[in-house]
Amino acid sequence: MGDCNSLGDCDDTRIERLYEYLDGALSKEDLNDVRRHLEHCSECAQEYDLECIIRSVVKRSCTDTAPQTLKSRIMMRISEIRIEVGHG
């Protein structure tokens, strides 16, 4: 990935690699490259930290369950749509 600080701002390709790194979508060699890059590039390290925080908050938010009343309203609306489509 190189040193973003010596090149100016990190570009979209570099940031995309961070997302792939977080998703576990890189080869072992690429993972090591990104790790080394994060050790030397404060800009990418900050982006990495921010993305980790965002993912953590989203993950915590996704553990909440919908109220039963909402589930019932959704199921009722699905049934209504099925009836409309079946007769429409």
C-alpha positions in Angstrom: 0.0 0.0 0.0 2.9 2.4 0.4 3.2 5.4 2.7 0.2 7.7 2.1 1.9 10.5 4.0 4.7 10.7 1.5 2.1 10.7 -1.4 -0.4 13.2 0.1 -3.9 12.0 0.9 -4.8 8.4 0.7 -6.9 7.6 -2.3 -10.1 5.5 -2.6 -8.1 2.4 -3.5 -6.2 2.5 -0.3 -9.4 3.1 1.7 -11.1 0.2 -0.1 -8.2 -2.0 1.0 -8.9 -1.1 4.6 -12.5 -2.3 4.1 -11.3 -5.5 2.6 -8.9 -5.9 5.5 -11.7 -5.5 8.0 -13.9 -7.9 6.1 -11.2 -10.6 6.0 -11.3 -10.5 2.2 -7.5 -10.3 1.5 -4.9 -12.9 1.0 -2.4 -13.5 3.8 0.3 -11.5 1.9 -2.2 -8.6 1.4 -3.2 -8.7 5.0 0.4 -8.3 6.1 0.9 -5.5 3.6 -2.1 -3.6 5.1 -0.9 -4.3 8.7 2.5 -2.8 7.9 0.9 0.1 6.1 -1.3 0.9 9.1 1.8 0.9 11.4 3.3 3.7 9.3 0.4 5.8 8.0 -1.5 7.8 10.6 -4.1 8.8 8.0 -5.1 5.2 7.2 -4.8 4.2 10.9 -7.3 6.9 11.8 -9.7 5.7 9.0 -9.3 2.2 10.3 -10.1 3.2 13.9 -13.1 5.1 12.7 -14.4 2.2 10.7 -13.9 -0.1 13.7 -16.0 2.2 15.9 -18.7 2.4 13.2 -18.9 -1.3 12.8 -19.0 -1.9 16.6 -21.9 0.6 17.0 -23.8 -1.0 14.1 -23.2 -4.5 15.5 -24.5 -3.5 18.9 -27.6 -1.8 17.3 -28.4 -4.9 15.3 -28.8 -7.0 18.4 -32.0 -5.2 19.4 -35.2 -7.0 18.5 -38.2 -5.4 16.9 -41.3 -5.0 19.1 -44.0 -7.6 18.6 -46.5 -5.0 17.5 -44.2 -4.0 14.7 -43.7 -7.6 13.6 -47.5 -8.1 13.6 -48.1 -4.9 11.5 -45.5 -6.0 9.0 -46.9 -9.5 8.7 -50.4 -8.0 8.3 -49.3 -5.7 5.5 -47.5 -8.6 3.7 -50.8 -10.6 3.9 -52.7 -7.6 2.5 -50.2 -7.2 -0.4 -50.5 -10.9 -1.2 -54.2 -10.6 -1.4 -54.0 -7.5 -3.5 -51.6 -9.1 -5.9 -53.5 -12.3 -6.1 -56.7 -10.5 -7.0 -55.1 -7.6 -8.9 
